[in-house]
Amino acid sequence: MTHNHLDQWLADEKAVLERIEKGPGPGVARMDQIAGMTGLELMQATLDGTLPYAPIAKTLDFGLVEVGKGRAVFQGTPGPQLFNPMGTVHGGWFATLLDSALGCAVHTMMPAGRAYTTAELGVNLVKALTPKVPRVRAEGKVIHCGRQLATAEARLVGPDGTLYAHATTTCLVFDLPTA
């Protein structure tokens, strides 16, 4: 069962990388590129390579692999470049990967002209992560999305279903400034 999950995860990752590498590459979308787009449309455009993807994806070896309304899935490789002094993956990497899944899940709920920012992030690391785990996935799901606040939860798991961490967020929702 584990092997099938890993095979599927690697195939998903390869397909996404092929699409996004044909696009503009890492960067930040310009306001004129995203004007009138909902958050879900923006996330889908990033995933299909129409818009640039976040440069942090290359830096920390993780990226978006799935997106839907109220949901975002990131996949990462816990390599030795992420080690803390104890020889396990640094907790900051867990937090960044989970924060990305949480925030992007919230982003999928934004109508055109609205945005969010993380106000609170709570992360619980429950198991050490080493490069013996070839990939992990962080799945973020929106719990509530209102006019001013949004909340979401995420879990970081290995291909065998092992839970490595879980997190919650509260985001402030606001109008984007007009030109």
N, C-alpha and C positions, 0 to 999 in steps of 0.2 A: 504494500500500500504506500509506504513512504517513497519508494523509488518512483512510482507513478506520479505522485505529487511533485517530486523534484523534477522529473522529466517534463511535466506540464508547465511548471514554473519557469524552467529554462527556455522552453519553447515560447512562452508568453514574453519573456524578457527579450529574446532574440527578435521576435516580430516587432516589438515596440522600438528597440534600438535601431532596427533597419528603417523604420518609418521616420523616427526623429532625426536620424543622421542625414536623411535626404532633405530635411527641412533647413531652417535657418541656424540650427545648432543652439548652443547655450547662449542665454542672454535674457533681456527683459523686453516684453512687448511694449510697443509705443501706444500711447493713448488713442491715436487715430486707428490703430489696428484692432482695438478691443471696444471702441465706442459702439454702444447698442447691443453688445453681447451679454447674455446672462453668464453667471458664473459657470454653469454647466457647459455652455457652449465654449467658453474660454478654456476650460479644462480639457474638453474633447479636442479642441484645436491644438492644444499643446501635445496631447497624446497622439494625434495623427500627424504631427510634424508640420502643421501649418504655421503655428506660432513657436517662438523659441522656448526651450525648456530651461528651468532654473540652473544656473551654473554650479550651484552646490551639489547637484546630482553627480557631476564628474568628480568634484573634490572629495566627497564622502562615499562614493560608489553605491548610490542607491537611486531609484527613480520610480516614477509613476508607472503602473502597469495596467490599472483598471480604474474606471470612473463611472459613476452613475448618480442619479439624484439622491443626495444625502449620503453618498458613499465614495470613498477613495481608497485605493490599495497601492501601497508602495512596496517595492522589493529591494533588498540590499544584500551586499556581500560582506560578511564580517571578517575582513582580512587582518593580517598582522599589523598593517599600518595604522590600525585603530586601537591598538593595545594601550592599556594603562600600565603603570609600573608593575602590576601583579601578573601581567601576561594574559589578561582577559580584555574583551572589548570595553572601551571606555563608556561609562554611563551617559556621557554627553551625546554619543552617537545614537544610543537607544532613544534618548529624549528628542533629538533632532528628527530621527526617522518617524517617531510617533507624532511629533508636532506637525510634521508635513502631512501625514495621513489625516490627522484631526482637522487641521486648517483647510486642506483641500476638500474634505467632505463638507465642511461648512460653506466653502466657496461655491460648491455645486448648487447650493440653495439660494444664492444671491440673484435677485433680478437685475436686469441691466441698470447701471447707474448706482448700484449699491456695492459695498465692500465690507471687509471685516478686519479686525486685528486681534491677535491673541491677548487676552487680559490676564488669564491664569492658566497655568499648565501644571498638572499633577501627574507624576510618573512613579510607578512602582516597579522596580526591577525584582523579579522573583527567581531568576536563574542566571548564572554566569553564561556568557556567550564567548565561544572560541571559534577559530577558523575551521574546527572539525565540523561545524554546521555550515554547509555550503551556501545557503541562502536563508533569509528570513523575510517574512511578510508582515507589514503593519497595515491592518484594515481599520480605517476610521469610519464611524457611523454617527450621523447626527441624531441627537436625542430630542432637541428642541431648537427651533429657529424662529425667533420673533423679530419684531421691528428694531429692537435695540440690543438684544442679547441672543447668543446662540450657544448651545452646549453640545458636546460630542464626546464619544468614548472610542478607544482603540485598543487593540490587542496586537502584540508582536509574537509571532509563532514561527516555528521551524516547519519544514516539510512533513515531519512526522506528527505534527500537531502540538509539540511541546510548547508551552507558554513560557516566554522569556521575560515579558513585561506587559503591563497594561497602563493606560493613561486616560485622563479626562481633561477637558479644556472648557473654559468659558471665553467666548469671543464677544467683543463689542462690534455691533453692526452700525454702519453709518452711510450717508450719501457721499458718493465720490464728488470731489470739487468739479465744478463746470469750468470750461475753458474761458 
